[in-house]
Amino acid sequence: MQSIRNKGLMALISALLCVSLAFVFVVNRAAAHKVSHDAETLQAFTDAFMEQVILGDNLFHGAPMDGINMSNTGMACAMCHPFSSDVHPHEYPKFQEQMSEFATLRDMINWCIEKPNEGEKIDPDGEAMKALEAYIYWSNRGSVLDPGRH
Ligand code: HEC
């Protein structure tokens, strides 16, 4: 009787040990993704971001870029969207009436290039698109995420 109880206790202790080990393993792995960066590294990340914002700002205001033709009307984005403050990036993705489809911010940027601007759509993963996206988000920082809004 005594030995059955001991065996049961041993089994329980082993099980608890296994669960604890698994927990420690999972927590450690999760923590590995949260490496804190020193000030210098963080500054390098910010610089890389701001470089994109500045490039996007220039494109948004009509600066030329090799291989890109975002407008055939002479209109730059900023002429219809001053300071990019009314382009609502925090509402994407959402159903976009003009396109009659569910759209990402990149889809909408290309819609504006193709329709009002009569230009040529840009590569959704290309340098110009990433820079435009960086500028548009930066200009609207502080906005509360509200995807799907109309
Ligand atoms: C001739 C005027 C005009 C120009 C130039 C123009 N757009 Fe637009 N843009 C519009 C109109 C019209 C809409 C649709 C109205 C709306 O949804 O608010 C729009 C909507 C948008 C939206 C979505 C706004 C929202 O509230 O969902 C984005 C993003 C956008 N434009 C980006 C751009 C970018 C980037 C450029 C330059 C490549 C550009 N636009 C150039 C007229 C213009």
Backbone and ligand atoms as CSV (ligand in chain L), in Angstrom:
chain,resi,resn,atom,element,x,y,z
A,1,MET,N,N,0.845,-1.205,0.000
A,1,MET,CA,C,0.000,0.000,0.000
A,1,MET,C,C,0.876,1.249,0.000
A,2,GLN,N,N,1.844,1.175,0.967
A,2,GLN,CA,C,2.781,2.304,1.102
A,2,GLN,C,C,3.540,2.544,-0.199
A,3,SER,N,N,3.980,1.415,-0.862
A,3,SER,CA,C,4.808,1.569,-2.064
A,3,SER,C,C,3.980,2.081,-3.244
A,4,ILE,N,N,2.683,1.712,-3.292
A,4,ILE,CA,C,1.826,2.247,-4.373
A,4,ILE,C,C,1.699,3.760,-4.234
A,5,ARG,N,N,1.514,4.199,-2.961
A,5,ARG,CA,C,1.387,5.639,-2.731
A,5,ARG,C,C,2.682,6.365,-3.131
A,6,ASN,N,N,3.833,5.727,-2.779
A,6,ASN,CA,C,5.125,6.326,-3.138
A,6,ASN,C,C,5.280,6.437,-4.653
A,7,LYS,N,N,4.857,5.346,-5.337
A,7,LYS,CA,C,4.984,5.363,-6.798
A,7,LYS,C,C,4.151,6.488,-7.401
A,8,GLY,N,N,2.941,6.625,-6.844
A,8,GLY,CA,C,2.051,7.681,-7.336
A,8,GLY,C,C,2.673,9.045,-7.132
A,9,LEU,N,N,3.293,9.208,-5.968
A,9,LEU,CA,C,3.922,10.485,-5.648
A,9,LEU,C,C,5.084,10.766,-6.596
A,10,MET,N,N,5.875,9.703,-6.848
A,10,MET,CA,C,7.012,9.847,-7.765
A,10,MET,C,C,6.531,10.264,-9.156
A,11,ALA,N,N,5.435,9.627,-9.592
A,11,ALA,CA,C,4.908,9.926,-10.929
A,11,ALA,C,C,4.467,11.384,-10.992
A,12,LEU,N,N,3.830,11.830,-9.920
A,12,LEU,CA,C,3.341,13.211,-9.874
A,12,LEU,C,C,4.506,14.190,-9.913
A,13,ILE,N,N,5.548,13.885,-9.099
A,13,ILE,CA,C,6.725,14.767,-9.062
A,13,ILE,C,C,7.386,14.804,-10.441
A,14,SER,N,N,7.515,13.645,-11.099
A,14,SER,CA,C,8.140,13.600,-12.431
A,14,SER,C,C,7.340,14.435,-13.413
A,15,ALA,N,N,6.022,14.285,-13.339
A,15,ALA,CA,C,5.173,15.032,-14.274
A,15,ALA,C,C,5.351,16.531,-14.058
A,16,LEU,N,N,5.367,16.950,-12.790
A,16,LEU,CA,C,5.531,18.379,-12.479
A,16,LEU,C,C,6.876,18.889,-12.980
A,17,LEU,N,N,7.908,18.051,-12.817
A,17,LEU,CA,C,9.253,18.421,-13.260
A,17,LEU,C,C,9.266,18.635,-14.777
A,18,CYS,N,N,8.616,17.707,-15.486
A,18,CYS,CA,C,8.570,17.814,-16.966
A,18,CYS,C,C,7.876,19.095,-17.386
A,19,VAL,N,N,6.738,19.392,-16.753
A,19,VAL,CA,C,5.970,20.591,-17.108
A,19,VAL,C,C,6.812,21.839,-16.823
A,20,SER,N,N,7.509,21.849,-15.661
A,20,SER,CA,C,8.328,23.019,-15.318
A,20,SER,C,C,9.443,23.205,-16.338
A,21,LEU,N,N,10.099,22.093,-16.714
A,21,LEU,CA,C,11.196,22.189,-17.684
A,21,LEU,C,C,10.686,22.737,-19.017
A,22,ALA,N,N,9.523,22.216,-19.443
A,22,ALA,CA,C,8.945,22.667,-20.714
A,22,ALA,C,C,8.649,24.153,-20.635
A,23,PHE,N,N,8.127,24.588,-19.473
A,23,PHE,CA,C,7.782,26.007,-19.282
A,23,PHE,C,C,9.033,26.883,-19.393
A,24,VAL,N,N,10.087,26.468,-18.679
A,24,VAL,CA,C,11.345,27.235,-18.696
A,24,VAL,C,C,11.876,27.320,-20.121
A,25,PHE,N,N,11.803,26.207,-20.855
A,25,PHE,CA,C,12.288,26.167,-22.232
A,25,PHE,C,C,11.521,27.175,-23.103
A,26,VAL,N,N,10.194,27.152,-22.979
A,26,VAL,CA,C,9.353,28.045,-23.799
A,26,VAL,C,C,9.616,29.512,-23.443
A,27,VAL,N,N,9.682,29.806,-22.138
A,27,VAL,CA,C,9.905,31.188,-21.707
A,27,VAL,C,C,11.263,31.693,-22.209
A,28,ASN,N,N,12.280,30.822,-22.120
A,28,ASN,CA,C,13.611,31.210,-22.590
A,28,ASN,C,C,13.617,31.535,-24.067
A,29,ARG,N,N,12.924,30.695,-24.820
A,29,ARG,CA,C,12.888,30.925,-26.282
A,29,ARG,C,C,12.179,32.230,-26.594
A,30,ALA,N,N,11.081,32.504,-25.869
A,30,ALA,CA,C,10.338,33.746,-26.108
A,30,ALA,C,C,11.218,34.946,-25.761
A,31,ALA,N,N,11.963,34.829,-24.654
A,31,ALA,CA,C,12.806,35.939,-24.214
A,31,ALA,C,C,13.926,36.201,-25.219
A,32,ALA,N,N,14.374,35.153,-25.898
A,32,ALA,CA,C,15.476,35.314,-26.859
A,32,ALA,C,C,15.098,36.285,-27.968
A,33,HIS,N,N,13.804,36.421,-28.235
A,33,HIS,CA,C,13.353,37.344,-29.281
A,33,HIS,C,C,13.310,38.786,-28.788
A,34,LYS,N,N,13.472,38.953,-27.481
A,34,LYS,CA,C,13.355,40.301,-26.927
A,34,LYS,C,C,14.714,40.836,-26.498
A,35,VAL,N,N,15.708,40.621,-27.330
A,35,VAL,CA,C,17.039,41.125,-27.021
A,35,VAL,C,C,16.954,42.643,-27.002
A,36,SER,N,N,17.458,43.255,-25.940
A,36,SER,CA,C,17.399,44.717,-25.926
A,36,SER,C,C,18.638,45.258,-26.655
A,37,HIS,N,N,18.412,46.319,-27.418
A,37,HIS,CA,C,19.490,46.878,-28.227
A,37,HIS,C,C,20.110,48.066,-27.519
A,38,ASP,N,N,21.398,48.264,-27.766
A,38,ASP,CA,C,22.035,49.438,-27.165
A,38,ASP,C,C,21.634,50.688,-27.964
A,39,ALA,N,N,21.929,51.850,-27.388
A,39,ALA,CA,C,21.481,53.122,-27.960
A,39,ALA,C,C,21.993,53.315,-29.386
A,40,GLU,N,N,23.207,52.863,-29.624
A,40,GLU,CA,C,23.817,53.036,-30.950
A,40,GLU,C,C,23.050,52.244,-32.013
A,41,THR,N,N,22.702,51.004,-31.655
A,41,THR,CA,C,21.965,50.156,-32.606
A,41,THR,C,C,20.586,50.739,-32.865
A,42,LEU,N,N,19.934,51.194,-31.787
A,42,LEU,CA,C,18.595,51.784,-31.953
A,42,LEU,C,C,18.659,53.004,-32.866
A,43,GLN,N,N,19.724,53.812,-32.692
A,43,GLN,CA,C,19.886,55.002,-33.532
A,43,GLN,C,C,20.064,54.600,-34.999
A,44,ALA,N,N,20.784,53.505,-35.222
A,44,ALA,CA,C,20.996,53.024,-36.602
A,44,ALA,C,C,19.665,52.600,-37.217
A,45,PHE,N,N,18.803,51.966,-36.417
A,45,PHE,CA,C,17.472,51.560,-36.916
A,45,PHE,C,C,16.659,52.810,-37.275
A,46,THR,N,N,16.701,53.805,-36.377
A,46,THR,CA,C,15.950,55.048,-36.620
A,46,THR,C,C,16.465,55.739,-37.878
A,47,ASP,N,N,17.784,55.777,-38.031
A,47,ASP,CA,C,18.366,56.422,-39.216
A,47,ASP,C,C,17.897,55.712,-40.486
A,48,ALA,N,N,17.888,54.374,-40.449
A,48,ALA,CA,C,17.465,53.603,-41.630
A,48,ALA,C,C,16.001,53.918,-41.954
A,49,PHE,N,N,15.177,54.047,-40.910
A,49,PHE,CA,C,13.762,54.370,-41.107
A,49,PHE,C,C,13.607,55.778,-41.684
A,50,MET,N,N,14.317,56.748,-41.073
A,50,MET,CA,C,14.165,58.140,-41.514
A,50,MET,C,C,14.689,58.353,-42.936
A,51,GLU,N,N,15.657,57.549,-43.321
A,51,GLU,CA,C,16.161,57.619,-44.700
A,51,GLU,C,C,15.031,57.283,-45.677
A,52,GLN,N,N,14.244,56.270,-45.332
A,52,GLN,CA,C,13.100,55.876,-46.162
A,52,GLN,C,C,12.023,56.957,-46.146
A,53,VAL,N,N,11.796,57.532,-44.955
A,53,VAL,CA,C,10.773,58.585,-44.827
A,53,VAL,C,C,11.135,59.767,-45.736
A,54,ILE,N,N,12.395,60.152,-45.727
A,54,ILE,CA,C,12.822,61.306,-46.534
A,54,ILE,C,C,12.690,60.995,-48.029
A,55,LEU,N,N,13.082,59.780,-48.421
A,55,LEU,CA,C,12.928,59.384,-49.821
A,55,LEU,C,C,11.440,59.412,-50.203
A,56,GLY,N,N,10.590,58.878,-49.326
A,56,GLY,CA,C,9.150,58.858,-49.579
A,56,GLY,C,C,8.571,60.267,-49.648
A,57,ASP,N,N,9.045,61.142,-48.771
A,57,ASP,CA,C,8.610,62.544,-48.749
A,57,ASP,C,C,8.916,63.173,-50.114
A,58,ASN,N,N,10.129,62.946,-50.604
A,58,ASN,CA,C,10.514,63.505,-51.906
A,58,ASN,C,C,9.630,62.955,-53.022
A,59,LEU,N,N,9.419,61.650,-53.018
A,59,LEU,CA,C,8.577,61.040,-54.070
A,59,LEU,C,C,7.157,61.593,-53.994
A,60,PHE,N,N,6.655,61.700,-52.779
A,60,PHE,CA,C,5.287,62.193,-52.558
A,60,PHE,C,C,5.132,63.625,-53.081
A,61,HIS,N,N,6.247,64.359,-53.052
A,61,HIS,CA,C,6.214,65.748,-53.538
A,61,HIS,C,C,6.702,65.872,-54.979
A,62,GLY,N,N,6.803,64.748,-55.676
A,62,GLY,CA,C,7.055,64.796,-57.114
A,62,GLY,C,C,8.491,64.643,-57.566
A,63,ALA,N,N,9.415,64.298,-56.647
A,63,ALA,CA,C,10.820,64.123,-57.065
A,63,ALA,C,C,10.920,62.918,-57.999
A,64,PRO,N,N,11.773,63.007,-59.018
A,64,PRO,CA,C,11.910,61.880,-59.939
A,64,PRO,C,C,12.714,60.734,-59.321
A,65,MET,N,N,12.482,59.524,-59.850
A,65,MET,CA,C,13.286,58.367,-59.428
A,65,MET,C,C,13.474,57.500,-60.655
A,66,ASP,N,N,14.675,56.986,-60.842
A,66,ASP,CA,C,14.960,56.168,-62.031
A,66,ASP,C,C,13.985,55.006,-62.171
A,67,GLY,N,N,13.433,54.840,-63.374
A,67,GLY,CA,C,12.570,53.697,-63.656
A,67,GLY,C,C,11.154,53.822,-63.106
A,68,ILE,N,N,10.825,54.975,-62.521
A,68,ILE,CA,C,9.501,55.163,-61.907
A,68,ILE,C,C,8.798,56.324,-62.606
A,69,ASN,N,N,7.536,56.105,-62.966
A,69,ASN,CA,C,6.753,57.216,-63.515
A,69,ASN,C,C,5.386,57.231,-62.821
A,70,MET,N,N,5.322,57.951,-61.723
A,70,MET,CA,C,4.111,57.911,-60.902
A,70,MET,C,C,3.035,58.872,-61.370
A,71,SER,N,N,3.351,59.698,-62.392
A,71,SER,CA,C,2.325,60.646,-62.841
A,71,SER,C,C,2.575,61.121,-64.271
A,72,ASN,N,N,1.498,61.152,-65.036
A,72,ASN,CA,C,1.588,61.729,-66.383
A,72,ASN,C,C,0.753,62.998,-66.491
A,73,THR,N,N,0.289,63.492,-65.362
A,73,THR,CA,C,-0.562,64.683,-65.382
A,73,THR,C,C,0.182,65.896,-64.825
A,74,GLY,N,N,1.404,65.659,-64.334
A,74,GLY,CA,C,2.149,66.754,-63.702
A,74,GLY,C,C,1.745,66.949,-62.246
A,75,MET,N,N,0.803,66.124,-61.778
A,75,MET,CA,C,0.352,66.249,-60.387
A,75,MET,C,C,1.155,65.305,-59.487
A,76,ALA,N,N,1.671,65.832,-58.401
A,76,ALA,CA,C,2.326,64.984,-57.391
A,76,ALA,C,C,1.285,64.641,-56.319
A,77,CYS,N,N,1.559,63.569,-55.591
A,77,CYS,CA,C,0.628,63.143,-54.531
A,77,CYS,C,C,0.256,64.317,-53.613
A,78,ALA,N,N,1.273,65.091,-53.225
A,78,ALA,CA,C,1.077,66.156,-52.232
A,78,ALA,C,C,0.123,67.245,-52.717
A,79,MET,N,N,-0.081,67.351,-54.052
A,79,MET,CA,C,-0.979,68.392,-54.559
A,79,MET,C,C,-2.431,68.071,-54.212
A,80,CYS,N,N,-2.748,66.804,-54.101
A,80,CYS,CA,C,-4.118,66.420,-53.697
A,80,CYS,C,C,-4.162,66.027,-52.221
A,81,HIS,N,N,-3.031,65.603,-51.694
A,81,HIS,CA,C,-2.994,65.154,-50.290
A,81,HIS,C,C,-1.919,65.939,-49.545
A,82,PRO,N,N,-2.194,67.199,-49.176
A,82,PRO,CA,C,-1.160,67.986,-48.499
A,82,PRO,C,C,-0.678,67.307,-47.222
A,83,PHE,N,N,0.614,67.219,-47.043
A,83,PHE,CA,C,1.256,66.618,-45.863
A,83,PHE,C,C,0.870,65.150,-45.661
A,84,SER,N,N,0.214,64.559,-46.649
A,84,SER,CA,C,-0.211,63.159,-46.569
A,84,SER,C,C,-1.108,62.890,-45.357
A,85,SER,N,N,-1.716,63.975,-44.842
A,85,SER,CA,C,-2.475,63.821,-43.598
A,85,SER,C,C,-3.875,63.252,-43.816
A,86,ASP,N,N,-4.325,63.175,-45.052
A,86,ASP,CA,C,-5.695,62.700,-45.288
A,86,ASP,C,C,-5.717,61.362,-46.026
A,87,VAL,N,N,-4.627,60.617,-45.934
A,87,VAL,CA,C,-4.604,59.341,-46.663
A,87,VAL,C,C,-4.886,58.133,-45.759
A,88,HIS,N,N,-5.087,58.400,-44.474
A,88,HIS,CA,C,-5.606,57.406,-43.526
A,88,HIS,C,C,-4.980,56.012,-43.603
A,89,PRO,N,N,-3.676,55.899,-43.478
A,89,PRO,CA,C,-3.042,54.574,-43.574
A,89,PRO,C,C,-3.493,53.611,-42.469
A,90,HIS,N,N,-3.893,54.190,-41.324
A,90,HIS,CA,C,-4.292,53.348,-40.184
A,90,HIS,C,C,-5.629,52.650,-40.405
A,91,GLU,N,N,-6.336,53.005,-41.517
A,91,GLU,CA,C,-7.632,52.365,-41.783
A,91,GLU,C,C,-7.500,51.124,-42.670
A,92,TYR,N,N,-6.281,50.898,-43.161
A,92,TYR,CA,C,-6.087,49.760,-44.084
A,92,TYR,C,C,-5.702,48.506,-43.336
A,93,PRO,N,N,-6.047,47.313,-43.890
A,93,PRO,CA,C,-6.814,47.106,-45.115
A,93,PRO,C,C,-8.296,47.361,-44.895
A,94,LYS,N,N,-8.964,47.748,-45.979
A,94,LYS,CA,C,-10.410,48.002,-45.907
A,94,LYS,C,C,-11.022,47.850,-47.302
A,95,PHE,N,N,-12.344,47.753,-47.342
A,95,PHE,CA,C,-13.021,47.712,-48.632
A,95,PHE,C,C,-12.955,49.117,-49.211
A,96,GLN,N,N,-12.451,49.243,-50.408
A,96,GLN,CA,C,-12.275,50.551,-51.018
A,96,GLN,C,C,-13.252,50.700,-52.179
A,97,GLU,N,N,-14.167,51.652,-52.026
A,97,GLU,CA,C,-15.245,51.818,-53.011
A,97,GLU,C,C,-14.717,52.067,-54.424
A,98,GLN,N,N,-13.715,52.967,-54.530
A,98,GLN,CA,C,-13.187,53.314,-55.860
A,98,GLN,C,C,-12.721,52.080,-56.620
A,99,MET,N,N,-12.198,51.089,-55.879
A,99,MET,CA,C,-11.651,49.903,-56.529
A,99,MET,C,C,-12.651,48.754,-56.534
A,100,SER,N,N,-13.720,48.919,-55.795
A,100,SER,CA,C,-14.706,47.847,-55.590
A,100,SER,C,C,-14.050,46.580,-55.087
A,101,GLU,N,N,-13.033,46.743,-54.253
A,101,GLU,CA,C,-12.449,45.547,-53.660
A,101,GLU,C,C,-11.766,45.853,-52.340
A,102,PHE,N,N,-11.476,44.787,-51.628
A,102,PHE,CA,C,-10.761,44.864,-50.372
A,102,PHE,C,C,-9.318,45.244,-50.695
A,103,ALA,N,N,-8.806,46.319,-50.079
A,103,ALA,CA,C,-7.513,46.841,-50.520
A,103,ALA,C,C,-6.544,47.081,-49.377
A,104,THR,N,N,-5.262,46.920,-49.686
A,104,THR,CA,C,-4.207,47.304,-48.750
A,104,THR,C,C,-3.806,48.737,-49.082
A,105,LEU,N,N,-2.996,49.331,-48.218
A,105,LEU,CA,C,-2.513,50.691,-48.477
A,105,LEU,C,C,-1.748,50.711,-49.803
A,106,ARG,N,N,-0.954,49.676,-50.043
A,106,ARG,CA,C,-0.175,49.621,-51.288
A,106,ARG,C,C,-1.087,49.556,-52.515
A,107,ASP,N,N,-2.191,48.815,-52.403
A,107,ASP,CA,C,-3.157,48.766,-53.523
A,107,ASP,C,C,-3.672,50.170,-53.808
A,108,MET,N,N,-3.957,50.905,-52.730
A,108,MET,CA,C,-4.565,52.232,-52.894
A,108,MET,C,C,-3.561,53.226,-53.456
A,109,ILE,N,N,-2.311,53.118,-53.028
A,109,ILE,CA,C,-1.263,53.988,-53.584
A,109,ILE,C,C,-1.182,53.736,-55.093
A,110,ASN,N,N,-1.205,52.480,-55.495
A,110,ASN,CA,C,-1.125,52.168,-56.926
A,110,ASN,C,C,-2.392,52.599,-57.671
A,111,TRP,N,N,-3.529,52.585,-56.975
A,111,TRP,CA,C,-4.769,53.068,-57.613
A,111,TRP,C,C,-4.604,54.545,-57.957
A,112,CYS,N,N,-4.069,55.316,-56.995
A,112,CYS,CA,C,-3.880,56.757,-57.222
A,112,CYS,C,C,-2.870,57.013,-58.336
A,113,ILE,N,N,-1.860,56.189,-58.407
A,113,ILE,CA,C,-0.858,56.359,-59.465
A,113,ILE,C,C,-1.497,56.083,-60.829
A,114,GLU,N,N,-2.319,55.036,-60.889
A,114,GLU,CA,C,-2.888,54.627,-62.174
A,114,GLU,C,C,-4.074,55.490,-62.600
A,115,LYS,N,N,-4.931,55.870,-61.645
A,115,LYS,CA,C,-6.172,56.611,-61.996
A,115,LYS,C,C,-5.964,58.131,-62.017
A,116,PRO,N,N,-6.044,58.818,-60.862
A,116,PRO,CA,C,-5.893,60.279,-60.970
A,116,PRO,C,C,-4.585,60.717,-61.608
A,117,ASN,N,N,-3.502,59.996,-61.321
A,117,ASN,CA,C,-2.189,60.421,-61.832
A,117,ASN,C,C,-1.898,59.942,-63.261
A,118,GLU,N,N,-2.677,58.989,-63.743
A,118,GLU,CA,C,-2.458,58.396,-65.073
A,118,GLU,C,C,-1.011,57.964,-65.276
A,119,GLY,N,N,-0.396,57.488,-64.201
A,119,GLY,CA,C,0.996,57.028,-64.279
A,119,GLY,C,C,1.060,55.518,-64.419
A,120,GLU,N,N,2.229,54.968,-64.119
A,120,GLU,CA,C,2.406,53.515,-64.220
A,120,GLU,C,C,2.576,52.929,-62.831
A,121,LYS,N,N,1.742,51.915,-62.539
A,121,LYS,CA,C,1.795,51.263,-61.225
A,121,LYS,C,C,3.234,50.918,-60.850
A,122,ILE,N,N,3.562,51.036,-59.587
A,122,ILE,CA,C,4.921,50.687,-59.154
A,122,ILE,C,C,4.918,49.309,-58.498
A,123,ASP,N,N,6.104,48.696,-58.439
A,123,ASP,CA,C,6.253,47.372,-57.828
A,123,ASP,C,C,5.806,47.448,-56.360
A,124,PRO,N,N,4.815,46.650,-55.980
A,124,PRO,CA,C,4.306,46.723,-54.603
A,124,PRO,C,C,5.382,46.422,-53.556
A,125,ASP,N,N,6.446,45.706,-53.955
A,125,ASP,CA,C,7.515,45.396,-53.000
A,125,ASP,C,C,8.793,46.181,-53.286
A,126,GLY,N,N,8.690,47.129,-54.183
A,126,GLY,CA,C,9.893,47.864,-54.608
A,126,GLY,C,C,10.270,49.000,-53.667
A,127,GLU,N,N,11.392,49.615,-53.998
A,127,GLU,CA,C,11.976,50.664,-53.153
A,127,GLU,C,C,11.033,51.865,-53.011
A,128,ALA,N,N,10.435,52.295,-54.142
A,128,ALA,CA,C,9.570,53.485,-54.112
A,128,ALA,C,C,8.351,53.238,-53.222
A,129,MET,N,N,7.753,52.050,-53.343
A,129,MET,CA,C,6.558,51.749,-52.545
A,129,MET,C,C,6.893,51.727,-51.061
A,130,LYS,N,N,8.014,51.097,-50.703
A,130,LYS,CA,C,8.398,51.032,-49.277
A,130,LYS,C,C,8.623,52.448,-48.733
A,131,ALA,N,N,9.259,53.292,-49.540
A,131,ALA,CA,C,9.549,54.655,-49.094
A,131,ALA,C,C,8.251,55.464,-48.954
A,132,LEU,N,N,7.346,55.319,-49.913
A,132,LEU,CA,C,6.058,56.034,-49.825
A,132,LEU,C,C,5.310,55.596,-48.575
A,133,GLU,N,N,5.319,54.280,-48.340
A,133,GLU,CA,C,4.634,53.740,-47.164
A,133,GLU,C,C,5.260,54.306,-45.884
A,134,ALA,N,N,6.606,54.343,-45.837
A,134,ALA,CA,C,7.298,54.872,-44.645
A,134,ALA,C,C,6.887,56.329,-44.410
A,135,TYR,N,N,6.874,57.141,-45.474
A,135,TYR,CA,C,6.513,58.560,-45.323
A,135,TYR,C,C,5.060,58.721,-44.877
A,136,ILE,N,N,4.168,57.955,-45.514
A,136,ILE,CA,C,2.738,58.074,-45.197
A,136,ILE,C,C,2.471,57.668,-43.742
A,137,TYR,N,N,3.098,56.569,-43.291
A,137,TYR,CA,C,2.901,56.156,-41.890
A,137,TYR,C,C,3.518,57.177,-40.938
A,138,TRP,N,N,4.710,57.641,-41.292
A,138,TRP,CA,C,5.395,58.615,-40.417
A,138,TRP,C,C,4.551,59.888,-40.280
A,139,SER,N,N,3.975,60.358,-41.399
A,139,SER,CA,C,3.154,61.575,-41.368
A,139,SER,C,C,1.908,61.396,-40.519
A,140,ASN,N,N,1.457,60.175,-40.404
A,140,ASN,CA,C,0.212,59.916,-39.667
A,140,ASN,C,C,0.473,59.217,-38.329
A,141,ARG,N,N,1.724,59.326,-37.827
A,141,ARG,CA,C,2.041,58.631,-36.565
A,141,ARG,C,C,1.160,59.198,-35.448
A,142,GLY,N,N,0.816,58.322,-34.543
A,142,GLY,CA,C,-0.081,58.737,-33.461
A,142,GLY,C,C,-1.525,58.377,-33.758
A,143,SER,N,N,-1.837,58.119,-35.039
A,143,SER,CA,C,-3.212,57.716,-35.380
A,143,SER,C,C,-3.486,56.333,-34.777
A,144,VAL,N,N,-4.693,56.130,-34.355
A,144,VAL,CA,C,-5.051,54.849,-33.746
A,144,VAL,C,C,-5.401,53.852,-34.847
A,145,LEU,N,N,-4.837,52.648,-34.763
A,145,LEU,CA,C,-5.145,51.621,-35.761
A,145,LEU,C,C,-6.654,51.384,-35.791
A,146,ASP,N,N,-7.223,51.428,-36.975
A,146,ASP,CA,C,-8.665,51.253,-37.089
A,146,ASP,C,C,-8.989,50.581,-38.425
A,147,PRO,N,N,-8.428,49.378,-38.654
A,147,PRO,CA,C,-8.588,48.743,-39.958
A,147,PRO,C,C,-10.040,48.487,-40.309
A,148,GLY,N,N,-10.320,48.604,-41.600
A,148,GLY,CA,C,-11.669,48.315,-42.080
A,148,GLY,C,C,-12.590,49.514,-42.014
A,149,ARG,N,N,-12.111,50.642,-41.489
A,149,ARG,CA,C,-12.982,51.809,-41.295
A,149,ARG,C,C,-13.373,52.458,-42.624
A,150,HIS,N,N,-14.553,53.070,-42.650
A,150,HIS,CA,C,-14.956,53.836,-43.835
A,150,HIS,C,C,-15.453,55.204,-43.448
L,1,HEC,C1,C,-5.492,64.398,-58.620
L,1,HEC,C2,C,-5.626,64.162,-57.221
L,1,HEC,C3,C,-4.845,63.011,-56.609
L,1,HEC,C4,C,-3.501,62.759,-56.675
L,1,HEC,C5,C,-2.440,63.537,-57.437
L,1,HEC,C6,C,-3.249,61.631,-55.818
L,1,HEC,N1,N,-4.401,61.204,-55.246
L,1,HEC,FE1,FE,-4.566,59.844,-53.746
L,1,HEC,N2,N,-6.591,60.105,-53.742
L,1,HEC,C7,C,-7.288,60.910,-54.621
L,1,HEC,C8,C,-8.696,60.609,-54.518
L,1,HEC,C9,C,-9.818,61.276,-55.313
L,1,HEC,C10,C,-8.804,59.583,-53.545
L,1,HEC,C11,C,-10.075,58.863,-53.093
L,1,HEC,C12,C,-10.815,59.601,-52.099
L,1,HEC,C13,C,-10.802,58.914,-50.793
L,1,HEC,O1,O,-10.912,57.690,-50.706
L,1,HEC,O2,O,-10.652,59.617,-49.775
L,1,HEC,C14,C,-7.472,59.333,-53.065
L,1,HEC,C15,C,-7.172,58.450,-52.037
L,1,HEC,C16,C,-5.906,58.097,-51.641
L,1,HEC,C17,C,-5.600,57.199,-50.576
L,1,HEC,C18,C,-6.627,56.517,-49.664
L,1,HEC,C19,C,-7.285,57.500,-48.731
L,1,HEC,C20,C,-8.253,56.862,-47.758
L,1,HEC,O3,O,-8.831,57.617,-46.966
L,1,HEC,O4,O,-8.458,55.653,-47.775
L,1,HEC,C21,C,-4.244,57.058,-50.524
L,1,HEC,C22,C,-3.444,56.197,-49.583
L,1,HEC,C23,C,-3.700,57.899,-51.583
L,1,HEC,N3,N,-4.730,58.515,-52.207
L,1,HEC,C24,C,-2.343,58.018,-51.848
L,1,HEC,C25,C,-1.871,58.756,-52.927
L,1,HEC,C26,C,-0.485,58.747,-53.334
L,1,HEC,C27,C,0.628,57.973,-52.674
L,1,HEC,C28,C,-0.397,59.586,-54.418
L,1,HEC,C29,C,0.793,59.859,-55.266
L,1,HEC,C30,C,1.392,58.738,-55.937
L,1,HEC,C31,C,-1.719,60.120,-54.653
L,1,HEC,N4,N,-2.586,59.593,-53.751
L,1,HEC,C32,C,-2.011,61.055,-55.611
L,1,HEC,C33,C,-6.741,61.894,-55.421
L,1,HEC,C34,C,-5.408,62.003,-55.717
